Amino acid sequence: MKTYIKRDTNVETFRDIDHKTTKINADKIYGVAIVNDAKIVRITPATDAGGVGK
């Protein structure tokens, strides 16, 4: 699997003058792709082993 940056850091600010506060929000968006199908492993839940955990 490989990770790609879809959109770099985006910083937004908002100033509330009535309460004298500044809100800051930042995000970065990534995408993930499978680049080699031969290395994929499937993980499945285990079956009930006679009431283990009850």
N, C-alpha and C positions, 0 to 999 in steps of 0.2 A: 504494500500500500504506500501511496505517496500523498503528501499534503501539499496543497497549493494555496497561496494567498489569493482570494478572489477580490477582496477590497482591503486596502491597507487601513491603518488606524484612522478613524473618523472621530474627531473630538467636537462636541457641541457644548455650549455654555448658555445658561439662562440666568439672568439677574432679576430677582424680585426686589424692587426698590421699597415696597411697603414693609417687608420683613427684613430687609438688608441681608439677604442671603444670595449666594450664587450656587447654582446647581451645575455640575459638570458630568457629562456622560461620554464615555469612549467605548468604541467597539471595533473589532477587526473580524472579517469574515473569511473563513477557510473552506476549501473544498477537499474532499478525499477521493482518491481514485485507486482502483486495483490495477497494478501495472504488470503483475505476473500471476496468472491463474494457477500455475503449478504449485504455488505455496499456500493456497487457501485451505484452512482447516475448519471443519464443521463441528461445533460444540452443541451437544443435545443434553437436555436434562436427564439425570439419572432416574431409573425406574424405582418404584417403592421396594425397599429391601426388607420386607417383613416387619414393617412398623418401626423402623429406626427413627428416632427423634420424637416418638410419642410419649 
